[in-house]
Structures are given as C-alpha cells and as structure tokens.
Amino acid sequence: MSRLVLTAASVALMLAMTTVTGQQRPSVGITPLALTEASYTFQTAEQPRIRVVPIVRGLPHPFSLALLPNGDALVAVRGAQLRIVRNATGAGGKAPALDSEPVAGIPPVAPPTRNGGLHEVALHPQFAENRFVYFTYNRPGEMGPNPQPGRPPTRMTAVTLARGRFDGKALTDVRDLFTGDWEAPSGSRIAFGPGGLIYLTTGAPFDSKAQDLNSVYGKVLRLHDDGKVPADNPFVGKPNMRPEVYSYGHRDQLGLTVHPQTGAVLNAEHGPNGGDEVNVIRPGRNYGWPKFSYGRNYDGSVLAENPLAAGIEAPLVVWLPSIAPSGLTFYTGDRFPAWKGNLFVGSSRRGEVPGTGGLERVVFNDQLGELRRETLLTALHQRIRDVRQGPDGLLYVITDEDDGALLRLEPLP
C-alpha cells in the first residue's frame, strides 16, 4: 500500500513541476494525506522498518512540541494557544487525548500572519524542580510599513521570550524576560545550552537588519534563564551594538538545538529559493545574509554572486533545492540503535512544491562532518514543523496543517 502511495506521489510531483511557457506560474502541489489510518509503515535505510502512529489530530498549524517527564506533551499552536496532549507517550497503557481546554496564562499574541504568532515551547533543564515552561511569541503592536516592497502595511510585532510555572493545566506567574524592537512578524526558537544559557533565534528575511548589530533581528541571541545578558557575550559594552547578540547575518531561523556531547549550538535556517542551511553557531560570527547565500531570488534570478567570502561562516549542511527546514534534534535514545547520534530536521516542502515535506536524517562523523542523508515520511505529504525525542526514547513530530497532528515514530522488528 505504501509503495502505491509513493508511486502516485512521484507521478503527481513530476506533473506539478512540468514547466509552462509564459510568465504565469503553474499550479503545483500535492494534497496531504488525511492521516485516518491507525498507523503507517515505512522502509528506511538503516533502521529497516518504522511505524508512524497518529497520536492526535485537530491542531491547526502547530509550531513547537515539548514532551513532559510524565508522558504528556505541550504543543504551541501559532494561533495563540498552548495545548496539552495527555498521555502522548501512551505510558501505562493509557490512550492519548487532546485536552479540550487550552493552557491558561498565555498573553495576547499577534495573529499568525506569515511566521507570526505563538512559537517555541521548551522546558527548563530543571523543570522537575521548578516547573518552568518557556515560550516565545510575537507581541502585537500597531500597523506599520511592510518590509516586502509593494506589499500593504503589516502589523508590527516584537519577538518576546516569556516564562511561567506549569501546574498541569495553566501557566502562573507569567512574565516576559526579553522583548525585541517593533518589527514585521518573524518566527523564533529557543534552546538551552551549557550552563543553562538560553539561545534565541530571530528573523530578518527582507532587509539588511541581519547585518545591523544595533538590531536584535536576523540574530542568535544569548541570555541567562532570567533574561539577563551574560557578561561574556561578544558585543557587550560596544557602542551601537546590542549586548544580547551572539551571532548575526541570519535569515529565517525556524530550528535550534544543542549537540548532546559537545554543547555546540546548531540552527536550521531558511534560504530564499534554495540555500537552506544548518549552521554551527559561534560567538560574534557573521553568517552572511543578505549579502551571501547559496539560494536564488524567488523569481529564479541570481541573489548573490558568491555564497561565501572572507569573514563569512560556512554552513555545516546546505540543501539545494530548499526543504524549508524547521525544528531539529539529535537522537540520543536506544529505541532506534542505527540512528543514535543522527540529526533530524523537519521539512515543510522540497523545491518550492507544496505537499512534499518530510523528515530529514543527517549522519555525521565525530567531527560533525556529514556522511549521508535520508528523507523520511515523504509519502504522507505533510509539512513537518517540529521533531523531538520523548522520555520513552521514541521520536515525535508535529505536522503544520489545517488539521495538524502529533505523530509518534516507532521501530518495527
């Protein structure tokens, strides 16, 4: 059955990508599967067979996922809701269920225009003791100029990092720890690095703010877990430079993780038409956007004469064509022995064709040199927005669809 689905998908993709004469863009894309089956089975390259189980549906365009120690899951939905999936891991034989009520305590959030809305949800490393849940969102502001030429005005927002205590149903003592400048909406991710420091991504896809060190956009920021600036950040005390900035020259960064052994911070960054990247984030370094990129403009024209130059950090991984990368994580469990140490990256679509998303698997050597890649779950035709490892050692992903779902990946004998 899966072989038939994959064959039909391949034919549809070839038809959708057939070129036409003239300037009119062809109608392209593949309809996502409805995910009505109890499970889906796939062959993979190194973990011979896996089963994908839809846990819950009915999550409209979720963005981020956090697995709790008790097996529940928190899911951030961009339309300003934080939802609970009870018994997401099925611990104790209990069936998973989407709680009917959203988590209370989320402040007013900007509408989910483009990448705006509620973004990341993450647990403090000492969550079991302090019950701290962190989240990022776009605080809503007034209408302002659109950074995309020729577009109507857009609502200004401020990327915000917040924290609250989770009591099992609601967030209490919620407070904003960091708020950026007013800007057009952009997505954000956070990850806890060594020493409990927080790394926070911001976007600057349409102008030169990524190169402006007096702006927090198009950057990776580094903060203490209370929102204060570490004294050893690279631009602390320098005039006209924001002390929160850790690295710069980034476009849209919709994935962030930390290497479990080395503590290296890695982002997943959107190029324009191609040139998507995974980067190792280093203090004070410039990653090139918008002057240097492996991508092209959306009309196919050349964006940059060279993808790199002196003083510009080279990416660890590049995708040509683009895969629209999102959440990413290193697998450290024992349930998929052949995947241990692999990097998993969510993909929303491949080569600008809707309905071609999946889950990317990248194999590295001990020095983070790339060995090989595999793309998983493409026959589902879903936009994979986030991937996390659960307390049970399995992998969980969420799909960014109108009827978004939480999926669990399980090994088969």
Backbone hydrogen bonds in HBPLUS format (Angstrom, degrees):
<---DONOR---> <-ACCEPTOR-->    atom                        ^
c    i                          cat <-CA-CA->   ^        H-A-AA   ^      H-
h    n   atom  resd res      DA  || num        DHA   H-A  angle D-A-AA Bond
n    s   type  num  typ     dist DA aas  dist angle  dist       angle   num
A0005-VAL N   A0001-MET O   3.02 MM   4  6.35 160.5  2.06 151.8 157.1     1
A0006-LEU N   A0002-SER O   2.95 MM   4  6.10 159.8  2.00 145.4 150.6     2
A0007-THR N   A0003-ARG O   3.00 MM   4  6.19 152.6  2.08 143.1 150.3     3
A0008-ALA N   A0004-LEU O   3.00 MM   4  6.24 166.6  2.01 154.7 157.5     4
A0009-ALA N   A0005-VAL O   2.94 MM   4  6.15 154.2  2.01 147.5 155.2     5
A0010-SER N   A0006-LEU O   2.96 MM   4  6.18 151.3  2.05 144.2 151.5     6
A0011-VAL N   A0007-THR O   3.08 MM   4  6.40 161.0  2.12 154.1 158.0     7
A0012-ALA N   A0008-ALA O   2.99 MM   4  6.20 166.9  2.00 150.7 154.4     8
A0013-LEU N   A0009-ALA O   2.89 MM   4  6.05 153.6  1.96 146.6 154.0     9
A0014-MET N   A0010-SER O   3.01 MM   4  6.28 157.3  2.07 148.3 153.6    10
A0015-LEU N   A0011-VAL O   2.99 MM   4  6.27 161.6  2.02 155.1 160.1    11
A0016-ALA N   A0012-ALA O   2.85 MM   4  5.99 156.8  1.90 146.3 153.5    12
A0017-MET N   A0013-LEU O   3.05 MM   4  6.19 142.2  2.20 144.1 152.8    13
A0018-THR N   A0015-LEU O   3.25 MM   3  5.34 165.5  2.27 105.9 110.1    14
A0030-ILE N   A0354-PRO O   2.96 MM 324  6.19 144.0  2.09 125.3 135.8    15
A0033-LEU N   A0380-LEU O   3.15 MM 347  5.49 176.2  2.15 150.4 150.7    16
A0040-TYR N   A0052-VAL O   2.89 MM  12  5.05 141.6  2.04 134.3 146.6    17
A0052-VAL N   A0040-TYR O   2.70 MM  12  5.05 163.2  1.73 152.7 158.8    18
A0042-PHE N   A0050-ILE O   2.97 MM   8  5.47 160.5  2.01 155.3 160.4    19
A0050-ILE N   A0042-PHE O   2.99 MM   8  5.47 156.9  2.05 152.0 159.1    20
A0044-THR N   A0048-PRO O   2.89 MM   4  5.05 157.1  1.94 129.8 133.7    21
A0412-LEU N   A0049-ARG O   3.09 MM 363  5.40 155.2  2.16 141.9 135.1    22
A0051-ARG N   A0410-GLU O   2.77 MM 359  5.11 162.8  1.80 151.3 157.2    23
A0410-GLU N   A0051-ARG O   2.82 MM 359  5.11 160.7  1.85 154.0 160.0    24
A0053-VAL N   A0408-ARG O   2.85 MM 355  5.12 167.6  1.87 151.5 154.7    25
A0408-ARG N   A0053-VAL O   2.88 MM 355  5.12 154.7  1.95 138.7 146.9    26
A0055-ILE N   A0406-LEU O   2.69 MM 351  5.40 158.9  1.73 158.3 165.3    27
A0406-LEU N   A0056-VAL O   2.98 MM 350  5.47 155.9  2.04 149.4 155.6    28
A0059-LEU N   A0404-GLY O   3.02 MM 345  4.49 163.7  2.05 133.2 132.1    29
A0404-GLY N   A0059-LEU O   2.83 MM 345  4.49 119.7  2.20 117.5 123.4    30
A0061-HIS N   A0401-GLU O   2.92 MM 340  5.08 158.2  1.97 156.9 150.9    31
A0078-ARG N   A0061-HIS O   3.27 MM  17  6.31 162.4  2.31 149.3 148.5    32
A0063-PHE N   A0076-ALA O   2.72 MM  13  5.66 168.6  1.73 172.0 170.1    33
A0076-ALA N   A0064-SER O   2.98 MM  12  5.16 154.4  2.04 134.4 142.7    34
A0066-ALA N   A0074-LEU O   2.89 MM   8  5.15 150.7  1.97 152.1 157.2    35
A0074-LEU N   A0066-ALA O   2.82 MM   8  5.15 166.3  1.84 156.6 160.1    36
A0068-LEU N   A0072-ASP O   2.82 MM   4  5.28 167.8  1.83 149.5 152.9    37
A0071-GLY N   A0068-LEU O   3.01 MM   3  5.48 166.3  2.03 121.0 124.1    38
A0088-ALA N   A0071-GLY O   2.85 MM  17  5.70 111.4  2.33 131.3 143.6    39
A0089-THR N   A0071-GLY O   3.18 MM  18  5.11 148.9  2.28 136.5 144.3    40
A0073-ALA N   A0085-VAL O   2.96 MM  12  5.03 147.0  2.07 136.0 145.7    41
A0085-VAL N   A0073-ALA O   2.83 MM  12  5.03 164.3  1.85 149.9 154.4    42
A0075-VAL N   A0083-ARG O   2.89 MM   8  5.15 161.4  1.92 145.5 150.3    43
A0083-ARG N   A0075-VAL O   2.85 MM   8  5.15 170.3  1.86 153.7 152.4    44
A0077-VAL N   A0081-GLN O   2.78 MM   4  5.19 172.2  1.78 177.2 175.0    45
A0080-ALA N   A0077-VAL O   3.03 MM   3  6.03 114.6  2.47 133.1 137.5    46
A0081-GLN N   A0077-VAL O   3.28 MM   4  5.19 156.4  2.34 137.0 143.1    47
A0118-LEU N   A0078-ARG O   3.15 MM  40  4.42 154.6  2.22 109.4 116.5    48
A0103-VAL N   A0082-LEU O   2.68 MM  21  5.34 179.2  1.68 173.1 173.4    49
A0099-ASP N   A0084-ILE O   2.87 MM  15  5.50 165.7  1.89 163.1 167.7    50
A0086-ARG N   A0097-ALA O   2.73 MM  11  5.21 140.4  1.89 175.2 161.7    51
A0097-ALA N   A0086-ARG O   3.02 MM  11  5.21 147.1  2.13 140.1 146.9    52
A0090-GLY N   A0087-ASN O   2.91 MM   3  5.06 151.0  1.99 106.0 115.6    53
A0093-GLY N   A0090-GLY O   3.13 MM   3  5.50 140.4  2.30 139.9 135.2    54
A0094-LYS N   A0091-ALA O   3.43 MM   3  6.15 174.2  2.44 118.2 119.5    55
A0171-LEU N   A0104-ALA O   2.76 MM  67  5.96 170.5  1.77 156.2 158.5    56
A0110-ALA N   A0138-ASN O   2.82 MM  28  5.44 167.1  1.83 166.5 167.7    57
A0113-THR N   A0111-PRO O   2.76 MM   2  5.59 142.2  1.90  99.6  92.2    58
A0116-GLY N   A0113-THR O   2.71 MM   3  5.11 165.0  1.73 138.9 140.7    59
A0138-ASN N   A0117-GLY O   3.04 MM  21  5.47 143.2  2.18 138.6 149.9    60
A0119-HIS N   A0136-THR O   2.82 MM  17  5.31 165.6  1.84 151.3 151.5    61
A0136-THR N   A0120-GLU O   3.14 MM  16  5.19 145.8  2.26 128.7 134.0    62
A0122-ALA N   A0134-TYR O   2.89 MM  12  5.20 157.8  1.94 147.7 151.1    63
A0134-TYR N   A0122-ALA O   2.80 MM  12  5.20 170.8  1.81 167.6 167.6    64
A0124-HIS N   A0132-PHE O   3.16 MM   8  5.54 168.1  2.18 152.0 149.0    65
A0127-PHE N   A0124-HIS O   2.85 MM   3  4.86 131.0  2.09 132.1 124.0    66
A0129-GLU N   A0126-GLN O   2.97 MM   3  5.57 141.5  2.12 114.9 125.0    67
A0130-ASN N   A0126-GLN O   2.94 MM   4  6.18 171.0  1.95 161.6 164.3    68
A0131-ARG N   A0127-PHE O   2.74 MM   4  4.51 151.1  1.82 127.8 133.8    69
A0166-PHE N   A0131-ARG O   2.89 MM  35  5.54 161.0  1.93 156.1 158.6    70
A0133-VAL N   A0164-GLY O   2.83 MM  31  5.51 165.9  1.85 168.4 173.0    71
A0164-GLY N   A0133-VAL O   3.01 MM  31  5.51 154.1  2.08 151.0 159.3    72
A0135-PHE N   A0162-ALA O   3.00 MM  27  5.42 158.9  2.05 140.1 143.3    73
A0162-ALA N   A0135-PHE O   2.84 MM  27  5.42 169.1  1.85 171.3 174.0    74
A0137-TYR N   A0160-THR O   2.99 MM  23  5.39 149.5  2.09 144.2 153.5    75
A0160-THR N   A0137-TYR O   2.83 MM  23  5.39 152.9  1.91 162.3 171.1    76
A0139-ARG N   A0158-ALA O   2.92 MM  19  5.05 169.0  1.94 142.5 138.8    77
A0158-ALA N   A0139-ARG O   3.03 MM  19  5.05 142.4  2.18 131.4 142.7    78
A0141-GLY N   A0156-MET O   2.80 MM  15  5.06 124.3  2.11 175.6 161.5    79
A0156-MET N   A0142-GLU O   2.69 MM  14  5.52 166.3  1.71 155.9 157.8    80
A0144-GLY N   A0154-THR O   2.69 MM  10  5.50 157.4  1.74 156.0 162.1    81
A0154-THR N   A0144-GLY O   2.88 MM  10  5.50 148.9  1.97 155.7 162.0    82
A0151-ARG N   A0148-GLN O   3.16 MM   3  5.76 156.5  2.22 144.7 143.9    83
A0157-THR N   A0183-GLU O   2.64 MM  26  5.35 170.9  1.65 155.2 157.6    84
A0183-GLU N   A0157-THR O   2.73 MM  26  5.35 158.4  1.77 151.0 158.0    85
A0180-GLY N   A0159-VAL O   2.82 MM  21  5.23 160.8  1.86 154.8 161.4    86
A0161-LEU N   A0178-PHE O   2.84 MM  17  5.11 158.6  1.89 145.3 152.2    87
A0177-LEU N   A0161-LEU O   2.70 MM  16  5.54 158.2  1.74 149.7 157.5    88
A0178-PHE N   A0161-LEU O   3.27 MM  17  5.11 153.9  2.34 139.7 139.6    89
A0163-ARG N   A0175-ARG O   2.97 MM  12  5.64 152.0  2.05 151.5 159.8    90
A0175-ARG N   A0163-ARG O   2.96 MM  12  5.64 154.3  2.03 155.2 163.1    91
A0165-ARG N   A0172-THR O   2.87 MM   7  5.15 168.2  1.88 149.4 152.0    92
A0172-THR N   A0165-ARG O   2.85 MM   7  5.15 156.2  1.91 141.0 147.6    93
A0167-ASP N   A0170-ALA O   3.06 MM   3  5.77 162.7  2.09 162.4 167.2    94
A0201-THR N   A0189-ARG O   2.89 MM  12  5.31 160.4  1.93 151.3 157.4    95
A0191-ALA N   A0199-TYR O   2.99 MM   8  5.33 138.5  2.17 141.8 151.9    96
A0199-TYR N   A0191-ALA O   2.89 MM   8  5.33 163.7  1.91 157.0 162.5    97
A0193-GLY N   A0197-LEU O   2.73 MM   4  5.26 167.1  1.75 161.0 164.4    98
A0196-GLY N   A0193-GLY O   3.11 MM   3  5.62 135.0  2.32 143.4 141.7    99
A0198-ILE N   A0223-LEU O   2.71 MM  25  5.10 168.1  1.73 162.4 163.7   100
A0223-LEU N   A0198-ILE O   2.85 MM  25  5.10 159.3  1.89 148.4 155.4   101
A0200-LEU N   A0221-LEU O   2.91 MM  21  4.97 157.1  1.97 134.9 141.3   102
A0221-LEU N   A0200-LEU O   2.72 MM  21  4.97 170.5  1.72 152.3 154.1   103
A0202-THR N   A0219-LYS O   3.01 MM  17  5.47 144.6  2.13 166.1 165.5   104
A0204-ALA N   A0251-ARG O   3.19 MM  47  5.17 142.9  2.34 110.9 121.7   105
A0211-GLN N   A0208-SER O   3.03 MM   3  5.75 157.1  2.09 121.3 126.9   106
A0212-ASP N   A0209-LYS O   2.96 MM   3  4.86 154.1  2.03 102.9 111.4   107
A0249-GLY N   A0210-ALA O   2.95 MM  39  4.59 142.1  2.09 131.4 131.1   108
A0215-SER N   A0212-ASP O   3.10 MM   3  5.59 152.1  2.18 119.1 120.2   109
A0242-ARG N   A0213-LEU O   2.70 MM  29  6.09 159.9  1.74 166.0 161.0   110
A0250-HIS N   A0218-GLY O   3.04 MM  32  4.61 164.6  2.06 133.7 130.8   111
A0220-VAL N   A0247-SER O   3.08 MM  27  5.18 157.7  2.14 131.2 133.7   112
A0246-TYR N   A0220-VAL O   2.76 MM  26  5.52 155.4  1.82 158.1 159.5   113
A0247-SER N   A0220-VAL O   3.17 MM  27  5.18 150.4  2.26 139.9 143.7   114
A0222-ARG N   A0244-GLU O   2.94 MM  22  5.74 154.4  2.01 158.6 165.2   115
A0224-HIS N   A0228-LYS O   2.75 MM   4  5.24 172.1  1.76 160.6 163.3   116
A0227-GLY N   A0224-HIS O   2.94 MM   3  5.25 164.0  1.97 118.1 120.3   117
A0233-ASN N   A0230-PRO O   3.25 MM   3  5.68 163.2  2.28 118.1 117.3   118
A0236-VAL N   A0233-ASN O   3.38 MM   3  5.68 174.2  2.39 118.0 118.7   119
A0238-LYS N   A0235-PHE O   3.30 MM   3  5.59 165.6  2.32 128.9 127.8   120
A0245-VAL N   A0242-ARG O   3.25 MM   3  5.79 156.3  2.31 114.0 120.0   121
A0284-GLY N   A0246-TYR O   2.60 MM  38  5.62 159.1  1.64 166.6 170.4   122
A0248-TYR N   A0285-ARG O   3.10 MM  37  6.50 167.6  2.12 165.9 168.8   123
A0287-TYR N   A0248-TYR O   2.84 MM  39  6.16 157.1  1.89 141.8 149.1   124
A0289-TRP N   A0249-GLY O   2.94 MM  40  4.57 144.6  2.06 129.4 118.3   125
A0270-HIS N   A0252-ASP O   2.73 MM  18  5.23 162.8  1.76 162.2 165.7   126
A0254-LEU N   A0268-ALA O   3.10 MM  14  6.00 125.4  2.41 155.4 169.7   127
A0268-ALA N   A0255-GLY O   2.87 MM  13  4.54 149.2  1.97 123.6 120.7   128
A0257-THR N   A0266-LEU O   2.91 MM   9  5.41 154.4  1.97 157.1 163.4   129
A0266-LEU N   A0257-THR O   2.88 MM   9  5.41 170.2  1.89 154.1 157.2   130
A0259-HIS N   A0264-ALA O   2.71 MM   5  5.13 165.4  1.73 154.5 158.9   131
A0263-GLY N   A0259-HIS O   2.97 MM   4  4.96 146.8  2.09 132.8 140.2   132
A0281-ILE N   A0265-VAL O   2.78 MM  16  5.43 169.7  1.79 158.0 161.6   133
A0267-ASN N   A0279-ASN O   3.04 MM  12  5.44 148.9  2.14 143.1 152.7   134
A0279-ASN N   A0267-ASN O   3.19 MM  12  5.44 146.0  2.31 132.2 142.2   135
A0269-GLU N   A0277-GLU O   2.83 MM   8  5.11 166.8  1.85 147.6 152.2   136
A0277-GLU N   A0269-GLU O   2.86 MM   8  5.11 165.4  1.89 151.3 156.2   137
A0273-ASN N   A0296-ARG O   2.97 MM  23  5.02 159.7  2.01 163.9 157.5   138
A0296-ARG N   A0273-ASN O   3.08 MM  23  5.02 159.5  2.13 119.4 125.2   139
A0275-GLY N   A0319-TRP O   3.14 MM  44  5.64 134.7  2.36 150.5 161.4   140
A0319-TRP N   A0276-ASP O   2.86 MM  43  5.13 149.3  1.95 142.2 146.7   141
A0278-VAL N   A0317-VAL O   2.97 MM  39  5.00 144.1  2.10 136.8 138.7   142
A0316-LEU N   A0278-VAL O   2.76 MM  38  5.53 141.8  1.91 149.4 162.2   143
A0317-VAL N   A0278-VAL O   3.16 MM  39  5.00 153.2  2.23 137.8 141.0   144
A0285-ARG N   A0282-ARG O   3.34 MM   3  5.81 165.9  2.36 133.2 132.2   145
A0313-GLU N   A0286-ASN O   2.89 MM  27  6.11 168.2  1.91 160.6 164.4   146
A0291-LYS N   A0288-GLY O   2.91 MM   3  5.79 120.0  2.28 148.2 149.5   147
A0292-PHE N   A0288-GLY O   3.02 MM   4  4.84 155.3  2.08 120.3 125.0   148
A0297-ASN N   A0301-SER O   2.98 MM   4  5.33 160.9  2.02 157.6 159.9   149
A0300-GLY N   A0297-ASN O   2.89 MM   3  5.28 158.6  1.94 117.2 121.1   150
A0312-ILE N   A0309-ALA O   3.07 MM   3  5.49 154.0  2.14 140.0 137.7   151
A0351-GLY N   A0322-SER O   2.76 MM  29  5.15 160.6  1.80 150.0 153.6   152
A0349-ARG N   A0323-ILE O   3.41 MM  26  5.24 165.6  2.43 120.4 122.5   153
A0348-SER N   A0324-ALA O   3.07 MM  24  5.18 154.9  2.14 127.5 135.1   154
A0326-SER N   A0346-GLY O   2.89 MM  20  4.93 142.5  2.03 134.1 134.8   155
A0327-GLY N   A0385-ARG O   3.13 MM  58  6.00 163.9  2.16 137.6 134.5   156
A0346-GLY N   A0327-GLY O   2.84 MM  19  5.43 170.0  1.85 167.1 170.6   157
A0329-THR N   A0344-PHE O   2.94 MM  15  5.42 148.8  2.04 146.4 156.2   158
A0344-PHE N   A0329-THR O   2.84 MM  15  5.42 170.8  1.85 159.8 162.7   159
A0331-TYR N   A0342-ASN O   2.92 MM  11  5.64 162.3  1.95 162.2 167.8   160
A0341-GLY N   A0331-TYR O   2.76 MM  10  5.36 166.9  1.78 160.7 161.8   161
A0339-TRP N   A0336-PHE O   2.92 MM   3  5.46 153.8  1.99 119.6 128.0   162
A0340-LYS N   A0337-PRO O   3.38 MM   3  5.52 170.1  2.39 108.3 111.1   163
A0342-ASN N   A0339-TRP O   2.92 MM   3  5.40 163.1  1.95 141.2 141.8   164
A0343-LEU N   A0362-VAL O   2.97 MM  19  5.11 166.5  1.99 155.0 155.0   165
A0362-VAL N   A0343-LEU O   2.82 MM  19  5.11 163.8  1.85 153.2 158.6   166
A0345-VAL N   A0360-GLU O   2.89 MM  15  4.94 154.6  1.95 137.4 144.8   167
A0360-GLU N   A0345-VAL O   2.81 MM  15  4.94 166.0  1.83 159.0 154.2   168
A0347-SER N   A0358-GLY O   2.94 MM  11  5.09 138.4  2.12 166.8 154.7   169
A0358-GLY N   A0347-SER O   3.10 MM  11  5.09 141.2  2.26 115.4 125.6   170
A0384-ILE N   A0347-SER O   3.10 MM  37  5.27 154.9  2.17 137.1 129.4   171
A0353-VAL N   A0350-ARG O   3.23 MM   3  5.84 156.8  2.29 116.2 122.3   172
A0359-LEU N   A0376-LEU O   2.83 MM  17  4.90 159.5  1.87 138.6 142.4   173
A0376-LEU N   A0359-LEU O   2.71 MM  17  4.90 170.9  1.72 146.9 150.2   174
A0361-ARG N   A0374-GLU O   2.74 MM  13  5.09 154.9  1.80 163.0 168.1   175
A0374-GLU N   A0361-ARG O   2.87 MM  13  5.09 143.5  2.01 144.5 152.8   176
A0363-VAL N   A0372-ARG O   2.91 MM   9  5.39 175.6  1.92 164.3 164.3   177
A0371-LEU N   A0363-VAL O   2.74 MM   8  5.45 169.7  1.75 161.9 158.2   178
A0365-ASN N   A0369-GLY O   2.82 MM   4  5.24 141.2  1.97 137.3 149.9   179
A0368-LEU N   A0365-ASN O   3.13 MM   3  5.30 153.9  2.20 119.3 117.8   180
A0380-LEU N   A0377-LEU O   3.17 MM   3  5.76 163.1  2.20 116.4 121.6   181
A0381-HIS N   A0378-THR O   3.02 MM   3  5.45 151.9  2.11 112.9 120.9   182
A0400-ASP N   A0383-ARG O   2.62 MM  17  5.10 159.8  1.65 154.8 159.9   183
A0385-ARG N   A0398-ILE O   2.92 MM  13  5.78 157.2  1.98 150.4 157.7   184
A0398-ILE N   A0386-ASP O   3.13 MM  12  5.52 148.3  2.23 140.4 145.2   185
A0388-ARG N   A0396-TYR O   2.83 MM   8  5.31 157.8  1.88 153.7 161.2   186
A0396-TYR N   A0388-ARG O   2.82 MM   8  5.31 161.9  1.85 163.0 168.0   187
A0390-GLY N   A0394-LEU O   2.83 MM   4  5.48 168.2  1.85 161.2 165.3   188
A0393-GLY N   A0390-GLY O   3.03 MM   3  5.41 163.6  2.05 118.4 119.9   189
A0409-LEU N   A0395-LEU O   2.80 MM  14  5.23 171.9  1.80 161.2 162.0   190
A0397-VAL N   A0407-LEU O   2.97 MM  10  5.25 156.0  2.03 139.3 147.0   191
A0407-LEU N   A0397-VAL O   2.79 MM  10  5.25 172.0  1.80 162.4 165.1   192
A0399-THR N   A0405-ALA O   2.95 MM   6  5.34 149.2  2.05 148.1 157.1   193
